[in-house]
Amino acid sequence: MYLKELTNEEFSNFTDVFFQSSVYQTKEYAFAMNKQGFDSVFLGLIDDNKHIVAASLLLIQKKSGFKYAYAPRGFLIDYTNFSLLQNFTTAIKKYLGKKDIIAVKIAPMIVKSIYNAKNVLIGNNRNYDTLFENLKKLNYYHLGYNSYFEALKPRFEVILDIDKDLPSLFKNFNRGMKNKVKNSIYRGTNIYRGNKEDLQELYLQVKDRYSRKLGYYDDIYQYFDKGKKVDFYYSKLNTEIFLRVSKRLYETQEQYNTTLNNIIMNKSVQKKEYYISKKIVADTNLERYKTRLVKATNLLRDNPGGIITATALVLKHRDTVYLFMDGYDKRYKEFNGKHLLLWSLIQKYSQEGFKHFSLGGVSNVTLEENDYKGLTTFKTGFGGITYEYAGDFELITNQALYFMYKNAAPLRNIFKR
């Protein structure tokens, strides 16, 4: 066996048929990351029959003057085949070492555990310990079981099986998700398909959470669009409909309050305490609807063309759809535009024949309380399965330069002060 640099076509042909693949191991992702300052190379291990038996995209970046490689979502290899993994590892170390690349970090799609939508453990990978030990034997250093988003890629990922009829998909949503989707429709939210020029809306909604510039999303869209593997959608509140609905609710409540008031004023009516208590609640509701009516009036006045409330950039790879990046406008969170947007996308791609919808990373679902609990609750609310992966591993490929890099770290920290 020997290692060789693959052409774009050779690498794509392999990823298109390999049993386990990811959108992060594609030529399109490599090209987009090239624009973000990363070099890239496609490597393949060739057997005696001239067939590719393992491969990987490697992204290479300079860190404090040292070159470091990344294999997002790990190598395209059968990790259960120790001999194959050993040959590939040896070849990778030799290749990268000669190019003065100090190490490679991988985030393999090795599943450790699986949880249902209620975050209850439903399965463990019985081969996990063997796979983990195989990597350790080959001097891959495990960087720990992180619970949040410290790793190269999220260690917990929610994936929804969408190879079902639409009623079954919606039925699997939790009660809160169903109500918010219906509420969003009722209030006047509609879903629209956007294009590259509309990515500014996504950037404005996520720029405070992510360090990426608008150009990053432009590059992702540009390269995946060449193969029709990207979509951009957004939810938009129809402010005219929202005002109409708000007015109707207010008038209905006002009429109900008047009825209760007439009952209370009627001297012949018994159990007035009962109606008085209902009137107190009704008055509170009337005030709430009045406030909403005022808000709806102002929103229509200031935004007659509607308001974009949520956005979603979606990538497609083989039979899986990836929610690559999504955002929402916090000022209009109450309209649940993101809930309806994702439900609309789930319907769309299910009907187009896709089998899986990756909602992306979440925090450790086994933790009762954490800063990302809301994100986790939101994504699991669609009824998907959460996969827990092994996490990041680091393989040193140039011992001498890696030693220099590590020993220079204290000096770098001093200079940062």
C-alpha positions in Angstrom: 0.0 0.0 0.0 1.1 3.6 -0.6 -0.2 7.1 0.0 -0.8 9.5 -2.8 -2.3 13.0 -3.3 -5.7 12.6 -4.9 -7.3 14.8 -7.6 -10.5 16.5 -6.8 -12.3 14.0 -9.0 -10.7 11.0 -7.3 -11.5 12.2 -3.9 -15.1 13.0 -4.7 -15.6 9.6 -6.4 -14.4 8.0 -3.2 -16.5 10.1 -0.8 -19.6 9.5 -2.9 -19.5 5.7 -2.3 -17.7 5.4 1.1 -20.0 3.9 3.7 -19.6 6.8 6.2 -19.1 10.3 4.9 -19.7 13.9 5.9 -20.2 17.3 4.3 -17.0 18.3 6.0 -15.0 15.8 4.0 -15.8 17.2 0.6 -14.0 19.1 -2.1 -16.5 21.9 -1.8 -15.8 22.4 1.9 -12.0 22.3 1.2 -12.3 25.0 -1.5 -14.3 27.3 0.9 -11.8 26.8 3.6 -9.0 27.7 1.2 -10.5 31.1 1.0 -10.4 31.3 4.8 -6.6 30.9 5.0 -6.3 27.1 5.0 -4.2 25.1 2.6 -5.8 21.7 1.8 -4.8 18.4 0.4 -6.7 15.2 -0.5 -4.8 12.0 0.5 -5.7 8.5 -0.4 -4.2 5.1 0.6 -3.9 2.9 -2.5 -3.9 -0.9 -2.2 -2.2 -3.5 -4.5 -5.1 -3.4 -6.9 -4.8 0.4 -7.4 -8.0 1.0 -5.4 -8.4 3.7 -2.8 -9.1 2.0 0.5 -8.9 5.1 2.8 -8.8 8.8 2.3 -9.0 12.2 3.9 -9.3 15.9 3.3 -6.6 17.7 5.4 -6.8 21.4 6.1 -3.5 22.9 7.0 -3.0 26.1 9.0 -0.1 28.0 10.4 -0.2 28.4 14.2 2.4 30.7 15.7 4.7 29.9 12.8 4.1 26.1 12.9 2.0 24.2 10.4 -0.9 22.1 11.8 -3.3 19.8 10.0 -7.0 19.1 10.6 -9.2 16.3 9.4 -12.7 17.6 10.1 -15.0 14.6 11.1 -12.0 12.4 10.8 -10.6 10.1 8.1 -12.7 8.2 5.6 -11.6 4.8 6.8 -12.9 1.7 8.5 -11.7 2.2 12.0 -12.5 -1.4 12.9 -9.8 -2.5 10.6 -6.7 -2.1 12.7 -4.2 -3.1 10.0 -5.7 -0.6 7.6 -5.7 2.1 10.2 -2.1 1.4 11.1 -1.0 1.6 7.5 -2.9 4.8 6.9 -1.5 6.3 10.1 2.1 5.4 9.3 1.7 6.9 5.8 0.1 10.1 7.1 2.8 10.6 9.7 5.5 10.2 7.1 3.8 12.4 4.6 3.1 15.3 7.0 6.4 15.0 8.9 8.3 15.5 5.7 6.3 18.7 5.1 7.1 20.0 8.6 3.5 19.7 9.7 3.7 19.1 13.5 0.5 17.2 14.1 -2.9 16.4 12.8 -6.2 16.6 14.7 -9.1 14.5 13.8 -12.7 14.4 15.0 -13.8 10.9 13.8 -17.4 9.9 13.4 -17.0 7.1 15.9 -20.2 6.8 17.8 -20.0 6.3 21.6 -23.6 6.4 22.7 -27.1 7.2 21.3 -29.9 9.1 23.1 -33.5 9.6 22.2 -35.4 12.9 21.9 -35.9 12.9 25.7 -32.2 12.5 26.2 -32.5 9.0 27.5 -29.7 6.6 26.7 -31.0 4.0 24.1 -27.8 2.4 22.9 -24.0 2.1 23.2 -21.5 1.2 20.5 -20.3 -2.2 21.6 -17.1 -1.8 19.5 -16.3 1.6 21.0 -13.7 0.5 23.5 -11.9 -1.5 20.9 -11.9 1.4 18.4 -10.7 3.8 21.1 -7.9 1.6 22.2 -6.8 1.0 18.5 -6.3 4.8 18.2 -4.4 5.0 21.4 -2.1 2.1 20.3 -1.2 4.1 17.3 -0.3 7.1 19.4 -3.4 9.2 18.9 -3.8 11.3 22.0 -7.4 11.7 23.1 -8.2 15.4 23.9 -11.0 14.5 26.4 -14.8 14.1 26.6 -15.8 17.7 26.2 -19.4 18.6 27.0 -19.7 21.8 25.1 -18.2 23.2 21.9 -14.5 23.3 22.6 -13.6 20.6 20.1 -12.9 20.7 16.4 -16.5 19.6 15.7 -19.4 19.2 18.2 -19.2 15.9 20.1 -23.0 15.7 20.3 -25.0 15.9 17.1 -28.8 15.7 16.7 -29.9 13.9 13.5 -33.5 13.5 12.5 -34.7 10.6 10.3 -36.9 12.2 7.7 -37.5 9.1 5.6 -41.1 9.1 6.9 -44.5 10.5 6.0 -45.0 14.1 7.1 -47.8 13.4 9.7 -45.4 11.0 11.5 -42.6 13.5 11.4 -44.8 16.2 13.0 -46.2 13.7 15.5 -42.6 13.1 16.8 -42.2 16.8 17.8 -42.6 17.5 21.4 -45.8 19.4 22.5 -44.0 22.8 22.8 -42.5 22.5 19.3 -45.9 21.7 17.8 -47.6 24.6 19.5 -44.8 27.1 18.4 -45.0 25.9 14.8 -48.8 26.4 14.8 -48.5 29.7 16.6 -45.9 31.0 14.1 -48.2 30.2 11.2 -51.2 31.7 12.9 -49.4 35.0 13.5 -48.5 35.4 9.9 -45.0 33.9 9.3 -44.2 32.7 5.8 -41.1 30.9 4.5 -39.1 32.1 1.5 -36.2 30.8 -0.5 -33.2 33.2 -0.6 -30.0 33.4 -2.6 -26.4 34.4 -2.1 -27.3 38.1 -1.9 -29.5 37.4 1.1 -26.8 35.9 3.2 -26.3 39.3 4.8 -29.5 38.6 6.8 -27.9 35.4 8.2 -24.7 37.1 9.1 -26.4 39.9 11.0 -28.3 37.3 13.1 -25.2 35.2 14.0 -22.3 37.7 14.0 -22.4 38.1 17.8 -22.2 34.3 18.3 -19.7 33.4 15.7 -16.4 35.0 14.7 -16.9 34.2 11.0 -17.2 37.1 8.5 -19.8 37.4 5.9 -17.3 36.2 3.3 -17.2 32.8 4.9 -20.8 32.2 4.2 -20.5 33.6 0.7 -17.6 31.2 0.0 -19.6 28.2 1.4 -22.6 29.1 -0.8 -20.5 29.7 -3.9 -18.7 26.4 -3.9 -21.6 24.2 -2.8 -23.9 26.0 -5.3 -21.9 24.7 -8.2 -23.2 21.2 -7.6 -26.7 22.5 -6.4 -25.8 21.3 -2.9 -26.8 24.5 -1.0 -30.0 26.2 -0.1 -30.8 29.4 1.8 -34.2 30.0 3.4 -35.7 32.5 5.8 -38.8 33.1 7.7 -40.6 36.4 7.4 -43.4 37.9 9.5 -46.2 39.4 7.5 -46.9 42.4 9.7 -50.2 43.1 8.1 -51.5 39.6 9.0 -50.1 40.0 12.5 -52.0 43.2 13.0 -55.2 41.6 11.7 -54.8 38.6 14.1 -54.0 40.9 17.0 -57.0 43.1 16.3 -59.3 40.0 16.1 -58.0 38.7 19.4 -58.4 42.0 21.1 -61.9 42.5 19.9 -63.0 39.0 20.9 -61.5 39.4 24.3 -63.1 42.8 24.7 -66.5 41.4 23.9 -66.0 38.6 26.4 -65.0 41.1 29.1 -68.1 43.1 28.4 -70.3 40.0 28.7 -68.7 39.2 32.1 -69.2 42.7 33.3 -72.9 42.6 32.4 -73.3 39.4 34.3 -71.6 40.8 37.4 -73.8 44.0 37.2 -77.0 41.8 37.1 -78.3 41.7 40.6 -80.2 38.5 40.0 -77.1 36.5 39.2 -75.8 34.2 41.9 -72.2 33.1 42.6 -70.9 36.6 41.7 -67.5 35.7 43.2 -67.0 33.1 40.5 -67.6 35.6 37.7 -65.6 38.3 39.4 -62.6 35.9 39.5 -63.1 35.2 35.8 -63.3 38.9 35.1 -60.0 39.5 36.9 -58.3 37.0 34.6 -60.1 38.4 31.6 -59.0 41.9 32.4 -55.4 40.7 32.5 -55.8 39.0 29.1 -57.4 42.1 27.6 -54.5 44.3 28.7 -52.1 41.7 27.2 -54.0 41.7 23.9 -54.1 45.5 23.9 -50.3 45.7 24.3 -49.9 43.2 21.5 -52.3 45.3 19.3 -50.2 48.4 19.9 -47.1 46.4 19.1 -48.6 45.0 15.9 -49.7 48.5 14.8 -46.2 49.8 15.3 -44.6 46.9 13.5 -46.8 47.4 10.4 -46.1 51.1 10.4 -42.3 50.6 10.6 -42.1 47.4 8.6 -44.8 47.3 6.0 -42.9 44.9 3.9 -42.5 42.4 6.7 -39.7 41.3 9.1 -37.2 38.6 8.5 -37.2 36.6 11.8 -34.9 33.6 11.2 -32.5 32.2 8.6 -31.0 28.9 7.6 -28.1 27.9 5.3 -28.4 24.3 4.3 -25.9 21.9 2.7 -26.7 18.6 1.0 -24.4 15.6 0.8 -25.6 12.3 -0.5 -28.8 11.3 1.5 -28.2 13.8 4.3 -29.2 17.5 4.8 -27.0 19.6 7.1 -28.2 22.7 8.9 -24.9 24.3 8.4 -25.7 27.7 10.0 -28.9 29.2 11.3 -29.9 32.3 13.2 -32.8 34.3 14.4 -33.5 37.9 15.3 -33.7 38.0 19.1 -36.1 41.0 19.0 -38.7 38.8 17.3 -38.1 35.5 19.1 -41.8 35.4 20.3 -42.9 34.8 16.7 -41.2 31.4 16.6 -40.0 31.9 13.0 -37.1 29.5 13.5 -39.4 26.7 14.6 -41.6 27.1 11.5 -38.6 27.5 9.2 -37.0 24.2 10.2 -40.3 22.4 10.1 -40.7 23.7 6.5 -37.2 22.5 5.6 -37.9 19.1 7.1 -41.0 18.7 5.0 -39.2 19.9 1.9 -36.3 17.6 2.0 -38.3 14.6 3.2 -40.5 14.9 0.1 -37.4 15.2 -2.1 -36.2 11.8 -0.9 -33.5 12.7 1.6 -33.2 10.3 4.5 -31.5 12.3 7.3 -31.5 15.9 8.5 -28.6 16.9 10.7 -29.7 19.7 13.1 -26.0 20.2 14.1 -24.2 20.2 17.4 -25.6 20.5 20.9 -24.1 20.4 24.4 -23.9 17.2 26.5 -27.5 16.0 26.7 -26.8 14.1 30.0 -26.2 17.4 31.8 -29.2 18.7 33.7 -28.1 22.3 33.6 -25.7 24.1 31.3 -25.4 27.4 29.4 -26.5 25.7 26.2 -29.6 24.0 27.6 -31.9 26.1 25.5 -30.1 25.1 22.3 -30.2 21.4 23.2 -33.9 21.5 24.1 -34.8 23.3 20.9 -33.0 20.8 18.6 -34.1 17.7 20.4 -37.7 19.1 20.3 -38.0 17.9 16.7 -37.8 14.3 17.8 -34.4 13.5 16.5 -31.7 11.2 17.9 -28.6 12.5 19.6 -25.3 10.9 18.7 -22.4 11.2 21.0 -19.0 10.9 19.3 -15.6 10.1 20.7 -14.2 13.6 20.5 -10.9 14.9 19.2 -7.7 13.0 18.8 -4.2 14.5 18.0 -1.5 12.6 16.2 2.0 14.1 16.4 3.6 13.9 12.9 6.9 15.8 13.4 8.2 15.1 16.9 11.0 17.7 16.9 8.9 20.6 15.6 6.0 19.6 17.9 8.4 19.8 20.9 9.5 23.3 19.8 5.9 24.3 19.4 4.9 23.1 22.8 7.9 24.7 24.5 7.2 28.0 22.8 3.7 28.1 24.3 4.8 29.7 27.6 6.5 32.5 25.7 3.5 33.1 23.5 1.3 33.4 26.6 3.7 36.0 28.0 3.6 38.1 24.8 -0.2 38.0 24.9 -0.4 39.7 28.3 
